[in-house]
């Protein structure tokens, strides 16, 4: 062996592991360049590198020794560079079927199998036969792959290439018994029929004797089980056995397993174009992507579709797509002269046990996506252990797919077949009973999960689980959140099923228990649709409390999307019902939520009153979570009304409460609010530290909205510090996250912050567009404080880049809203801006009045801006400039703009 032999051996080991050179480099610590050089045989390896490779690849002792032996051998210069060639032995059987030209992709699988084939002739030192068991669902192209490999490696196996179809999944034909398969194989090896023994064991012994010391390829296609295959395996090394089966042959301990999946998109389209013939599928045609998707990226389905296009010239690509869109007829259209997807799936179905067939039909009724064992147990009315056993068997038969550990789903076309079987077999029976069992399970499990996720206390809703042992272990927030992320689509799909129309209480229950999760994940449109259906269901059933709770949840969804007017109306309706019912907890929640809306729409005094009422109610009820929430929003109201020290004190109490409760999400929210207030008060160092703490927690919790809000806060800090480029990047990240989550208010806030950063960077045109976008959004969602901020920023930019009269108009609009919403800080800013514009227009007296009023407000609020504003006022007071001609010297700044020509 030389360096070249070592390189080939290393490459084979790497490919068998399914790794690229870069992946081996990452795991071994040897550079990808060195690996490339070694595999090319251009350098002898260091033994330390060999040890690293063996460790990274987890090689067994035999393979490790082979690698070390190859590394120790000094290469002998070859006299000739002529390549080795292998020729079949005269008379050796060659039974491989033809190698279809319609073969695309599979580069990774081909590389692994070719590497395996190269190790077979060298396997004499190990005493092992090289076996590869290729499994995958019907129609995925297992046989085509094995045949392609067989033709590629013929020269390596000059003593013959044997092929036998074991008919493990052939319609109307029983699997070939091992004895019959051996009879065929022995005849193929030249044994006269009269010399073939009758006994299976004796036949197998003769077969192994004939293959001993030969280099023969054996392809065992369409195997039914490990037991069928085991007698057909050679007994001595030198041969390669390729086995294909729809079932995972876990009983073959020494086999290298290779699972074959459907084709990726590019390869699937390439197969369609090749099979359909020239000009039938134009390059880049969007219908081609949809066609292969409707075929489930399954090679057999694509080849049938391609054949229809090739042989029916009047059938266009879009015509075929239109036909396949009909789920009820799709399998019927994927049939040609002697190929049928339905028949392929039927042979898989008939090969499994009766209880597995029953479960497959039941899964065809399931309206959701992937499932776990607990949900399947509920659907089938069996215990979870039995459900897991049946699911694993269906998985091993490749009738189910597992993308995530513990969760099972259909391939699209197998799912269609299962649904058709369910329709055929359950006609005339009560098909709703399994779905009702599933609904009961989801109600119990969702209630358990919501206990860890809910941000509000709603006592009196909980029910005793129907089957506690069948519920998943939702013992903490992390497990509850993971379960909700896996199952929420299934629950929403189930609620849309006609069988659930008779269970309005299920809609109301699941709506309440999904509310916190959907809000937290930013799935606000989904939440709104669900809660609206719950309002309707509860009203129809006369469930007043359920109706009020659903109205409040719907209000929170509308609030999240920025529809504040609708949210306020929903909260008021919920409050009326809760008060009529004497439900103090429901009433407290409604008061608190309504107060949040009033604050956002600028009704600060009413917001503070509502939060005080909610706070008193929560304290009387002993609800610490409600108390923390009400305190938090009362602090926001105090800050908005100018009492920032009181806001700091209240928010600090909130932070302590959340930390006492171990509520990390609440802790992050309190840190964010505290940072915001301190930033507004000028303590930016402390604000930055609190924002960073909040960001760390939100990232740990994977809260998209929390991260977006905190990034904006950090952006404001960087902006104030003069690092406008960093501020722009932070606001852009926040904007992207808000748009992804659908948060219109967050989007507007991010646009405003990004506009300020662009403005400071001298990019006035971009800043103007961003400010205008933010203003439009604030006006659409009814956020008057946001509208004020956008007007002030637009006005300041207009002062510098356009005329002061236009800027003055904007300042006046901002001033009117600030006074209407009783927001003194914004009022001071608007007064100061209007004063600047008055001065620029020559009205010294009006400017003086406006600036005096602004300084008074700044001082009352304790704003750090007061010092600078006072200095500007002092300078203006010493300026002897007269009032502009034709304007009274004491005109109010509030009305001056409206009367100027």
ChimeraX attribute file (.defattr): number of C-alpha atoms within 10 A of each C-alpha:
attribute: neighborCount
match mode: 1-to-1
recipient: residues
	/A:1	13
	/A:2	18
	/A:3	23
	/A:4	19
	/A:5	19
	/A:6	28
	/A:7	25
	/A:8	19
	/A:9	20
	/A:10	22
	/A:11	23
	/A:12	22
	/A:13	24
	/A:14	20
	/A:15	21
	/A:16	20
	/A:17	14
	/A:18	14
	/A:19	16
	/A:20	14
	/A:21	18
	/A:22	15
	/A:23	13
	/A:24	21
	/A:25	19
	/A:26	13
	/A:27	13
	/A:28	19
	/A:29	13
	/A:30	18
	/A:31	13
	/A:32	17
	/A:33	11
	/A:34	16
	/A:35	22
	/A:36	16
	/A:37	14
	/A:38	21
	/A:39	22
	/A:40	16
	/A:41	18
	/A:42	13
	/A:43	17
	/A:44	20
	/A:45	21
	/A:46	11
	/A:47	13
	/A:48	9
	/A:49	16
	/A:50	20
	/A:51	15
	/A:52	17
	/A:53	24
	/A:54	20
	/A:55	14
	/A:56	16
	/A:57	19
	/A:58	13
	/A:59	15
	/A:60	10
	/A:61	10
	/A:62	10
	/A:63	16
	/A:64	18
	/A:65	13
	/A:66	15
	/A:67	23
	/A:68	17
	/A:69	13
	/A:70	23
	/A:71	23
	/A:72	16
	/A:73	14
	/A:74	11
	/A:75	16
	/A:76	9
	/A:77	8
	/A:78	7
	/A:79	6
	/A:80	6
	/A:81	7
	/A:82	7
	/A:83	6
	/A:84	6
	/A:85	7
	/A:86	12
	/A:87	11
	/A:88	16
	/A:89	12
	/A:90	9
	/A:91	10
	/A:92	17
	/A:93	18
	/A:94	17
	/A:95	14
	/A:96	20
	/A:97	13
	/A:98	10
	/A:99	16
	/A:100	10
	/A:101	11
	/A:102	14
	/A:103	17
	/A:104	17
	/A:105	14
	/A:106	16
	/A:107	8
	/A:108	14
	/A:109	20
	/A:110	17
	/A:111	17
	/A:112	22
	/A:113	25
	/A:114	18
	/A:115	20
	/A:116	20
	/A:117	28
	/A:118	17
	/A:119	20
	/A:120	23
	/A:121	21
	/A:122	16
	/A:123	18
	/A:124	15
	/A:125	11
	/A:126	12
	/A:127	12
	/A:128	17
	/A:129	22
	/A:130	25
	/A:131	25
	/A:132	23
	/A:133	26
	/A:134	28
	/A:135	27
	/A:136	23
	/A:137	28
	/A:138	26
	/A:139	20
	/A:140	20
	/A:141	21
	/A:142	26
	/A:143	22
	/A:144	20
	/A:145	21
	/A:146	26
	/A:147	20
	/A:148	19
	/A:149	19
	/A:150	28
	/A:151	15
	/A:152	14
	/A:153	19
	/A:154	20
	/A:155	18
	/A:156	23
	/A:157	25
	/A:158	20
	/A:159	24
	/A:160	27
	/A:161	27
	/A:162	21
	/A:163	23
	/A:164	19
	/A:165	16
	/A:166	25
	/A:167	19
	/A:168	24
	/A:169	24
	/A:170	18
	/A:171	14
	/A:172	8
	/A:173	10
	/A:174	13
	/A:175	19
	/A:176	18
	/A:177	16
	/A:178	19
	/A:179	20
	/A:180	13
	/A:181	19
	/A:182	21
	/A:183	20
	/A:184	16
	/A:185	19
	/A:186	22
	/A:187	14
	/A:188	18
	/A:189	19
	/A:190	12
	/A:191	16
	/A:192	10
	/A:193	11
	/A:194	7
	/A:195	11
	/A:196	16
	/A:197	15
	/A:198	11
	/A:199	10
	/A:200	16
	/A:201	12
	/A:202	13
	/A:203	23
	/A:204	23
	/A:205	16
	/A:206	18
	/A:207	24
	/A:208	18
	/A:209	14
	/A:210	15
	/A:211	21
	/A:212	16
	/A:213	16
	/A:214	17
	/A:215	20
	/A:216	26
	/A:217	26
	/A:218	25
	/A:219	24
	/A:220	24
	/A:221	23
	/A:222	25
	/A:223	27
	/A:224	25
	/A:225	19
	/A:226	17
	/A:227	14
	/A:228	17
	/A:229	20
	/A:230	13
	/A:231	20
	/A:232	21
	/A:233	19
	/A:234	25
	/A:235	19
	/A:236	19
	/A:237	23
	/A:238	27
	/A:239	32
	/A:240	29
	/A:241	25
	/A:242	24
	/A:243	26
	/A:244	30
	/A:245	28
	/A:246	26
	/A:247	27
	/A:248	25
	/A:249	23
	/A:250	13
	/A:251	12
	/A:252	17
	/A:253	10
	/A:254	13
	/A:255	18
	/A:256	16
	/A:257	17
	/A:258	19
	/A:259	16
	/A:260	18
	/A:261	18
	/A:262	19
	/A:263	20
	/A:264	13
	/A:265	16
	/A:266	13
	/A:267	18
	/A:268	26
	/A:269	25
	/A:270	19
	/A:271	23
	/A:272	28
	/A:273	23
	/A:274	20
	/A:275	23
	/A:276	23
	/A:277	14
	/A:278	10
	/A:279	10
	/A:280	18
	/A:281	24
	/A:282	12
	/A:283	11
	/A:284	9
	/A:285	12
	/A:286	11
	/A:287	17
	/A:288	22
	/A:289	18
	/A:290	18
	/A:291	24
	/A:292	28
	/A:293	17
	/A:294	20
	/A:295	24
	/A:296	20
	/A:297	27
	/A:298	25
	/A:299	27
	/A:300	21
	/A:301	25
	/A:302	26
	/A:303	24
	/A:304	24
	/A:305	25
	/A:306	25
	/A:307	17
	/A:308	21
	/A:309	23
	/A:310	21
	/A:311	11
	/A:312	11
	/A:313	9
	/A:314	9
	/A:315	13
	/A:316	15
	/A:317	20
	/A:318	16
	/A:319	12
	/A:320	17
	/A:321	21
	/A:322	13
	/A:323	12
	/A:324	21
	/A:325	13
	/A:326	12
	/A:327	14
	/A:328	13
	/A:329	12
	/A:330	20
	/A:331	21
	/A:332	13
	/A:333	19
	/A:334	20
	/A:335	18
	/A:336	13
	/A:337	6
	/A:338	7
	/A:339	14
	/A:340	19
	/A:341	23
	/A:342	18
	/A:343	17
	/A:344	18
	/A:345	20
	/A:346	19
	/A:347	17
	/A:348	21
	/A:349	22
	/A:350	13
	/A:351	17
	/A:352	15
	/A:353	12
	/A:354	11
	/A:355	10
	/A:356	19
	/A:357	18
	/A:358	16
	/A:359	21
	/A:360	26
	/A:361	23
	/A:362	23
	/A:363	22
	/A:364	21
	/A:365	22
	/A:366	23
	/A:367	18
	/A:368	18
	/A:369	15
	/A:370	21
	/A:371	19
	/A:372	20
	/A:373	24
	/A:374	22
	/A:375	25
	/A:376	26
	/A:377	22
	/A:378	24
	/A:379	24
	/A:380	19
	/A:381	14
	/A:382	13
	/A:383	15
	/A:384	21
	/A:385	13
	/A:386	13
	/A:387	23
	/A:388	17
	/A:389	13
	/A:390	21
	/A:391	25
	/A:392	19
	/A:393	18
	/A:394	23
	/A:395	19
	/A:396	19
	/A:397	24
	/A:398	24
	/A:399	26
	/A:400	22
	/A:401	21
	/A:402	16
	/A:403	10
	/A:404	10
	/A:405	7
	/A:406	13
	/A:407	16
	/A:408	21
	/A:409	21
	/A:410	22
	/A:411	19
	/A:412	15
	/A:413	21
	/A:414	25
	/A:415	20
	/A:416	19
	/A:417	26
	/A:418	25
	/A:419	21
	/A:420	17
	/A:421	20
	/A:422	21
	/A:423	16
	/A:424	11
	/A:425	13
	/A:426	13
	/A:427	9
	/A:428	8
	/A:429	8
	/A:430	8
	/A:431	15
	/A:432	15
	/A:433	14
	/A:434	19
	/A:435	21
	/A:436	19
	/A:437	17
	/A:438	22
	/A:439	23
	/A:440	16
	/A:441	24
	/A:442	24
	/A:443	23
	/A:444	22
	/A:445	25
	/A:446	24
	/A:447	23
	/A:448	22
	/A:449	26
	/A:450	22
	/A:451	19
	/A:452	17
	/A:453	22
	/A:454	18
	/A:455	18
	/A:456	15
	/A:457	15
	/A:458	13
	/A:459	8
	/A:460	6
	/A:461	11
	/A:462	13
	/A:463	11
	/A:464	8
	/A:465	16
	/A:466	13
	/A:467	11
	/A:468	11
	/A:469	11
	/A:470	20
	/A:471	21
	/A:472	18
	/A:473	13
	/A:474	19
	/A:475	12
	/A:476	13
	/A:477	15
	/A:478	14
	/A:479	15
	/A:480	23
	/A:481	19
	/A:482	12
	/A:483	18
	/A:484	21
	/A:485	13
	/A:486	16
	/A:487	19
	/A:488	18
	/A:489	16
	/A:490	19
	/A:491	22
	/A:492	20
	/A:493	13
	/A:494	21
	/A:495	22
	/A:496	15
	/A:497	14
	/A:498	9
	/A:499	15
	/A:500	17
	/A:501	13
	/A:502	10
	/A:503	14
	/A:504	19
	/A:505	18
	/A:506	21
	/A:507	26
	/A:508	25
	/A:509	22
	/A:510	25
	/A:511	31
	/A:512	25
	/A:513	22
	/A:514	24
	/A:515	26
	/A:516	20
	/A:517	22
	/A:518	21
	/A:519	19
	/A:520	18
	/A:521	15
	/A:522	21
	/A:523	18
	/A:524	23
	/A:525	16
	/A:526	15
	/A:527	24
	/A:528	25
	/A:529	14
	/A:530	25
	/A:531	29
	/A:532	19
	/A:533	20
	/A:534	29
	/A:535	25
	/A:536	17
	/A:537	22
	/A:538	24
	/A:539	16
	/A:540	12
	/A:541	14
	/A:542	11
	/A:543	15
	/A:544	18
	/A:545	19
	/A:546	23
	/A:547	26
	/A:548	28
	/A:549	27
	/A:550	29
	/A:551	28
	/A:552	29
	/A:553	31
	/A:554	29
	/A:555	30
	/A:556	29
	/A:557	25
	/A:558	22
	/A:559	26
	/A:560	24
	/A:561	21
	/A:562	25
	/A:563	20
	/A:564	24
	/A:565	17
	/A:566	15
	/A:567	25
	/A:568	23
	/A:569	15
	/A:570	23
	/A:571	27
	/A:572	20
	/A:573	17
	/A:574	29
	/A:575	25
	/A:576	14
	/A:577	19
	/A:578	23
	/A:579	15
	/A:580	12
	/A:581	14
	/A:582	11
	/A:583	13
	/A:584	17
	/A:585	22
	/A:586	23
	/A:587	26
	/A:588	26
	/A:589	28
	/A:590	30
	/A:591	25
	/A:592	29
	/A:593	27
	/A:594	28
	/A:595	30
	/A:596	25
	/A:597	25
	/A:598	23
	/A:599	24
	/A:600	22
	/A:601	20
	/A:602	26
	/A:603	21
	/A:604	26
	/A:605	18
	/A:606	15
	/A:607	27
	/A:608	25
	/A:609	16
	/A:610	24
	/A:611	28
	/A:612	19
	/A:613	17
	/A:614	29
	/A:615	27
	/A:616	14
	/A:617	21
	/A:618	25
	/A:619	15
	/A:620	12
	/A:621	14
	/A:622	11
	/A:623	15
	/A:624	17
	/A:625	21
	/A:626	23
	/A:627	23
	/A:628	24
	/A:629	27
	/A:630	32
	/A:631	25
	/A:632	26
	/A:633	28
	/A:634	29
	/A:635	29
	/A:636	28
	/A:637	29
	/A:638	20
	/A:639	23
	/A:640	24
	/A:641	21
	/A:642	22
	/A:643	16
	/A:644	22
	/A:645	17
	/A:646	16
	/A:647	26
	/A:648	22
	/A:649	12
	/A:650	22
	/A:651	28
	/A:652	18
	/A:653	16
	/A:654	28
	/A:655	24
	/A:656	14
	/A:657	21
	/A:658	21
	/A:659	15
	/A:660	11
	/A:661	13
	/A:662	11
	/A:663	14
	/A:664	17
	/A:665	20
	/A:666	23
	/A:667	23
	/A:668	27
	/A:669	25
	/A:670	28
	/A:671	25
	/A:672	24
	/A:673	28
	/A:674	26
	/A:675	30
	/A:676	25
	/A:677	22
	/A:678	20
	/A:679	21
	/A:680	17
	/A:681	18
	/A:682	15
	/A:683	15
	/A:684	21
	/A:685	13
	/A:686	14
	/A:687	25
	/A:688	23
	/A:689	14
	/A:690	23
	/A:691	27
	/A:692	20
	/A:693	17
	/A:694	28
	/A:695	25
	/A:696	14
	/A:697	20
	/A:698	23
	/A:699	12
	/A:700	12
	/A:701	17
	/A:702	13
	/A:703	16
	/A:704	18
	/A:705	22
	/A:706	23
	/A:707	25
	/A:708	26
	/A:709	26
	/A:710	30
	/A:711	26
	/A:712	28
	/A:713	29
	/A:714	26
	/A:715	29
	/A:716	28
	/A:717	25
	/A:718	20
	/A:719	21
	/A:720	15
	/A:721	12
	/A:722	14
	/A:723	16
	/A:724	22
	/A:725	16
	/A:726	17
	/A:727	26
	/A:728	26
	/A:729	16
	/A:730	25
	/A:731	30
	/A:732	22
	/A:733	17
	/A:734	30
	/A:735	27
	/A:736	14
	/A:737	22
	/A:738	25
	/A:739	15
	/A:740	13
	/A:741	20
	/A:742	19
	/A:743	22
	/A:744	22
	/A:745	25
	/A:746	23
	/A:747	27
	/A:748	29
	/A:749	26
	/A:750	31
	/A:751	28
	/A:752	28
	/A:753	30
	/A:754	32
	/A:755	30
	/A:756	29
	/A:757	28
	/A:758	21
	/A:759	20
	/A:760	17
	/A:761	15
	/A:762	11
	/A:763	13
	/A:764	18
	/A:765	13
	/A:766	14
	/A:767	25
	/A:768	20
	/A:769	14
	/A:770	24
	/A:771	28
	/A:772	19
	/A:773	17
	/A:774	28
	/A:775	25
	/A:776	15
	/A:777	22
	/A:778	24
	/A:779	14
	/A:780	15
	/A:781	23
	/A:782	20
	/A:783	24
	/A:784	22
	/A:785	24
	/A:786	23
	/A:787	24
	/A:788	28
	/A:789	22
	/A:790	30
	/A:791	26
	/A:792	26
	/A:793	26
	/A:794	24
	/A:795	29
	/A:796	22
	/A:797	19
	/A:798	19
	/A:799	21
	/A:800	11
	/A:801	12
	/A:802	12
	/A:803	13
	/A:804	22
	/A:805	20
	/A:806	14
	/A:807	25
	/A:808	29
	/A:809	17
	/A:810	25
	/A:811	29
	/A:812	25
	/A:813	17
	/A:814	29
	/A:815	26
	/A:816	15
	/A:817	20
	/A:818	24
	/A:819	16
	/A:820	14
	/A:821	24
	/A:822	19
	/A:823	22
	/A:824	20
	/A:825	22
	/A:826	25
	/A:827	26
	/A:828	27
	/A:829	24
	/A:830	33
	/A:831	28
	/A:832	26
	/A:833	28
	/A:834	35
	/A:835	27
	/A:836	24
	/A:837	26
	/A:838	24
	/A:839	19
	/A:840	16
	/A:841	16
	/A:842	17
	/A:843	26
	/A:844	24
	/A:845	25
	/A:846	29
	/A:847	30
	/A:848	25
	/A:849	20
	/A:850	24
	/A:851	28
	/A:852	22
	/A:853	16
	/A:854	29
	/A:855	25
	/A:856	15
	/A:857	21
	/A:858	23
	/A:859	15
	/A:860	14
	/A:861	21
	/A:862	16
	/A:863	17
	/A:864	14
	/A:865	18
	/A:866	19
	/A:867	14
	/A:868	11
	/A:869	21
	/A:870	18
	/A:871	12
	/A:872	16
	/A:873	21
	/A:874	14
	/A:875	10
	/A:876	18
	/A:877	14
	/A:878	8
	/A:879	10
	/A:880	8
	/A:881	13
	/A:882	11
	/A:883	17
	/A:884	16
	/A:885	9
	/A:886	7
	/A:887	16
	/A:888	13
	/A:889	17
	/A:890	15
	/A:891	15
	/A:892	15
	/A:893	23
	/A:894	18
	/A:895	11
	/A:896	19
	/A:897	20
	/A:898	11
	/A:899	7
	/A:900	9
	/A:901	5
